[in-house]
Amino acid sequence: MSIRLSERVPVKYLFEEGKLGNEYVVAGWVDAVRIHGGVVFVILRDRSGKIQIVAKKNVARSAWENAKELSVESVIAVRGELVSSKAALGGRELLAKELVVLSRADPLPIDIKDYEKTVLAKRLDWRYLDLRNPRNLTIFLIEAEMARAAREWFYSHDFVEIFTSKIVGAATEGGAEVFSIVYFDKPAFLAQSPQLYKQLGVIAGFEKVFEIGPAFRAEPHHTTRHLTEYTSLDLEMGFIDSYEDVMNVVEDLIKYMVSKAIAKYKSEIEEYFPNAIADLPKKVPRITIREAYKLLEQAGMKVEWGEDLGTEAERKLGEIIEKEYGSPLVFVVEYPWRVRPFYTMRKPDEPEWTLSFDLLFRGLEIATGGQREHRYEVLKRQLEEKGLNPKNFEWYLNMFRYGAPPHGGAGIGLERVVMQALGLPNIREARLLPRDPERLVP
């Protein structure tokens, strides 16, 4: 092979900056092949886009012979002259001088042109092929942009990035929804969240911390909105006046993440995601969960006083808020103590309710947070009240004996934000390699 891959340029470059008459090297996957006698048309695809390659028998016989034997999704490299063409993509095509097959593809087991022709479960079995569909690949470019924007926001607001352990000695949230592992000769778990370690960071003196990392929930759900492994954007901040300080941060962060992704991939979103969110409200409404109960009851859906909002209640509430406030986002605050973790601070005057919140996006909870209990004796009592053994949390409780500032934080599910922003029907589409009760490979 005389083609030097180090000279390769992205397809997008040829359309934006390439000069007609110059020679260029491109490489990528064969998207389609059409043979017309002494001329072969090849659509080549890379991450940046598609371009038509023309191999002519009377121009470069070797390139023509290689082109007419190509199979779809083979990987090729082409050296050629950039020429104009009214019939080609973008009015330009590459006249092949040399065409080399780097890897020949077998017949495909799924239809990657039209992702809707293959059920999602089978697409996930062949994920590396499924992602060659530009629409499916774009989901993860958008997800990466949201994560990048989140990091940018955190750094610009003086948060310190931390990296916490995902092997823990006690369940973060309590309960049975944890994955047990054997850690040498000791029992251990995969972390449900970095909650206790975020608080450690604040109490240690970092004051404001964040982490973008995996979280694990052993939830035996078979729904379109649950995963057993997901990416969590977590934050914790000290010296707050109230949990509203945390909500303000979450609101600004979500708006920044989503708006940055929408702006960068505007044309792709318009092409591939007809149900994507168009814009976000200037101010996200905030209602108490007791107000939510009343709104739901008025709409014909009764939720027992003091209960959490289930899937259908969240969805219905999202519809109500969209209609009443014109907002796809809503903070629901003051959740019942009985459905919140032991470290949540209770309302001083109404201890059956808490200084906590959920952020719903189009009727789906994408963030949970609130103010944490920082007083040692109260925290220990609340832990016992939840039926947990203080001995299992001794290291954690000890942190609060040596000076802990008032603090709070939140956890945001990245895949859920992407799912709701793009209007995806299933959260598995927003996870590169989704895990659920049945799926462990690839």
N, C-alpha and C positions, 0 to 999 in steps of 0.2 A: 504494500500500500504506500503510494507516494504522497497521499493526502496527509497533511499535518493537522491533527485535531486541535493543536494549540492555536491554530489560526482560525478556528471556528468562530463565527459571529452569530448572535441570536437572530432569528427570523425577523423579529420586530425591528432590529437595526436596519435591515435591508429596506424596509418600507419607510422608515423615518429619516435615515441618514445615508443609506447606500446610494452610490452614484452610478448611474447607467453607464455601461461600458466597462466598468471595473470588474475584476474577478474576486470572488469570495468563496469561502468554505462554509458550508452549513452541515449540520448533522442532527439526526432525530429519528422519529418513528414514521413508518410509511402509513399514511392515513387512507390513501386510495390509489389505485392504479388503473389507467385507461390506455389500451393499446390500439393505435390506429396505423397499421402497416409499419412504415418506417419511422413512425414517431410514437414515443411513449410519454404519457403525461403522468407524473407522480406528484401527489400532494404529500408534502413532508410537514411534520408537526413537531415542534418543540414546545417548551413551557411558555414561550412568549407569543406563539401564534402558528399560522400555517402559511406555506408558500408553495407555488406550483414549480415543479422541476420539469424541464422539457429535455428529453434525451432523443436526439435525432441520429438515425443510422448514417446519414451522409456527413455528419459533423464529428461525432465520436462513436465509432462502431462499438467499441468495448463497453462504453457507458450504456449505449442502447441495448446491447445484449444482456447486460446485468439488470437493467431496468425492467425488461419484459419478463424476467423470471422472478420478479419480486413477489413476496407474499405480504399481505396486510400485517402491520405491526412489526415487520422486520426493522432492524436498526441499520441505517445507512449513513454514509458521509458522501458529500458531493462538492466538487470544485467546479465552478462555472462562472459564466458572464451574466451580470444582471442586465436584463433587457426589458423594454416596455412591451406590454401586451394588453389589448383592450378586453380580452376574454379571460384573463387571469385574475386571481385574487389580488386586490389592491392595485391592479393595473401593471403589475410587474411579475416577472418570472425569472428563473435561473436557467440559462442554457447550459446543460451539463457538458463539461469537458472530460470529467472523470467521475465515476460513481462506484463506490466500494460498499459491499455488504459486510457490515461488522458483525451482525448476528441475525440469522434467519429465523422467522417465527413460524411455529406450527399453526394449524387451524385453531381459531379461538373457541373456547368452551362457553363464552357468554357474548352477548351482543353489547359492545361498548359504544356503538354509535347512538343507540336509543336505549338509555338506561332503564326506561319504563317497561321494556320488553322482558326484563329479567327480574325476578323477585329479589327483594333486598337480601334475604338470607343467602341466596346463591351468589349474589354480587359480592357479599362479604367474604365468601369462601375464596373468591378470586380477586381480592381487594387490589392487588397490584395492577390488574388489568382494568378493574372498575374505575380506578383513579386516572386512567388515561383519557377518560371522557372529560373534556374541558370543563363542563359544568360541575362535575364531582371534584375535580382538582381545585377549582376556584373556591369551594367551600373552605378548604384548608389554607389557601392563600389569605382568605378573609380572616380566618381564625388566627393565623399567625400575625396578621396586622393588628388584630384586637389585643393580642398578648403583648406585642411590641408597644402599642399605644398605652396599655396599662402600665407597663414598666416605665415608659417615658413620663407618664403622669405622676407615678409614685416618686420617681427620682426628682422631678421638678418641684415636688411638695415636701421634700426633706424626709422621706421615708427611707429606712435602711432595709435592704434586701437580706433575708436570712434563708438558711437551708436546713430544715429540721428533719429529724429522724422519722422514717416511715415504719420502723419496727419499734413497737411500744410495749410496755409491761402491763398496761391497764387500758381498758376501753375508754376512749376520750369522752364519748357521750354517755357511757353506760349502756345498758340494754344488751340484747343478744345479736345485734346486727353488725358483728365484727368477724373478720377472718382470723381464725386461730392458726398459728404456725408453731413449729418446734424450733426454739432458739437454743441450740446445743441441748442442754438438759433442763431448760427452763421453758415454761409456757409463755407465749408472747402473742401479739396481735399486729395486724397491719393497721396503720393509723386511719381512723375515720376522718380526722382533720388534724391540722397542726395547732389546734386551739390552745392546749396547755403550754405548748412551747412558744406560741406567739406572746402569751401573757408573760412567760419567762423573759422574753426579749425586752418587753416594756419594763418589767420590774428590775431587770439587770441594768437598765439605764439607757437603752437605745431610744426609748420613749415612743418612737413611731416605726413600726416594722411592717414588712409585707413579704409574701412568698407566693410564687406561682409553681404549683407542683401537684403530684397525684394524691388522690384521696380514695379510700376504699370503703364501700358499704355492702355488707352481706345481706342485701335486700332481695328476697326471692320474687321480685316483681317481673311480670312479663308485659310491660307497657311500652308505649312509644316515647316515654319521658324519663325512664329510669335506666341507669347504668350501675354496674357494681364497681367500676373504676372510672374516675373522671378527673379532669383538671380543675383544681380549685384555686381561685385568686383570693388569697386571704390577707387581711390587714388587721392591725391592732394598734391603738393609739392611747397614750397616757395623758393625764392632766386634762381630762374633758370635763365640761360642765354638765352635760347630759347626753343621753343617747341620740339626741337630735344632731349633735356634732358628728356622730358616726354616719347618720343618714345623709347629712350634707356631703360628706366625703364620697359615699357610695353613689349618690346621685350624680355628682360631678364626674366621677370616674366612669360610670356606665355611659354617660352622654359622650364623654371624650372617646372612649373605645369604639362605640358604635359609629359615631359621626366620622371618625378617622377612616374606618374601614369602608363606610359607604362612599366617602369622597374618593378614596383611592381606587375602588373597584366599581365605580358608578356604572360604566358601560356594561361590564360583565353582569352586574346585578340586574340591570334592566333586561338583559338578554336571557338570562337563565332562571331568574327567581321572580316570577310575577307577583308572588305574595309577600315580597320583602317589605320591610317597614320603609316608609318614605322619609319621615323625619320624626324627631322627638320633641316633646313639649318643653317649653321654657321652664316650667315649674311642675314637678311631679306632685300630684295630690297626696295627702296623708289622711288616713281615716283610722279610727280605732277598730279593733276587731268586733267590739260591741256594735258599732255602727254598721260593720259588714254583716253581722247577723241580721240586723233589721232590714238592710237593703236586700239581702237574699230572701228573707221571709216575705217581703213585699213582692218579690219576683216569683214567689211560689216554691221556694226551696228553703226548708227549715233545717238549721244547724243547731244542735243542742248548745245551750249557753255553757260556756267553759270548755267546749271542744275545739280541736284544731280544725282548720279548713282542709277538707279533702280535695281530691283532684277535680271532681265535678263542681264543687263549691268555688274553687279558685277560678275555674274556667268561666263559670256564670258571673262571678264578681268582675272578672276582666271585661266581659261584655257590658255590664252595667256601668262600669267606670268609663269605658270608651264612649258610651252613649251620653252619660251625664256630664263628664268632664272633658271629653274629646282627647283623652290621654291613653296610650297603650301601656303606660306605667302607673303603678300605684303602690305607695307604702301602706301596709296594714300594720298597725302598732298595738302595743300593750297586750300581747298574747297571754293566755292563761298560764299561771305558774305550773299547773299540772302537766303541760305539754312542752315545757322548756327545760333545758339541761340545768344541772345543779348550780353551775357557776353564774347563772343569770341573776341580775339584780331585780328585786321585787319593788313594786311601787310602795313607798313608805306609808301612804294613807290607805292603800288598798292592796294588801299583800297577796291576794289571790290573783292579781294581775302583775305583769312584768314590764320592765323598761326595755322591751325588745321589739323587733320588727321583722317583717318579711317584705321583700320587694317583688311584686308580681309584674311580669312582662307579658302582655297579651294573654292573661289568665294563667300564667305558670310562674311558680316561685323560682326566681333566679338567684336570690340572695337572702341570707338570714343573718341577723346580727343584733346588737344591743349593747347595753352597759353591763359590765361584769361586776360581780360582788367582790370587793377588795378587802373587806373586813374579815379577819381570820376566824373569829368565833362564829360569825353569821355564816360564813362559807362552810365551815365544818358542820354546822347544824343542818344546813341545806343539803349537804352531801348525804348525811345520815337520813334525812327526810326522804330522799330519793331511793333509799334502800341500798346504798353503796357502802362498802367497807372503807372507812378512813385510812386503814393501814395500807390499802392498795394505792392510795393517793398521798402517802406521807411526804414524799419529796415535793409534791405540788403544794400541799398545804403549808409546808415549811416556808415557802417563798413569801407567804403573806404575814409571817411573824417578824419580818425585818424591814418593813417599810414598803408598802405597795400603793402607788398613786391611783386615784380614780381613773378607770380606763374602760375602753370598749372597742369593739371591732365587728368584723363581718366576714362571711365567706361567700364567694360568688362562683357559681358553676359556669365555667367558660363555654362548655358545649351547649348548655341551655340558652345562654345569651345568643350564640350563633344560630341555634335552631329557631329561636323566636324572631330574631332580626331578619332572617332570610325567609321565614315562613316554611321551614322544612316540616314534613309530616312525621319524621321519626328521628329521635336524638341519635340513633346509631349512625345516621348519615354525617353527623358532626363529630364523630370520634374516629380517628384514623384506624384503630384496631379495637372495636368495641368489645366489651366484656359484659355478659349477662349470665343468668343461671345456666344456660346451655352452651355458650360459646367460650372456648378457651384457645382456639387456633383460628387463623394464623396469628 
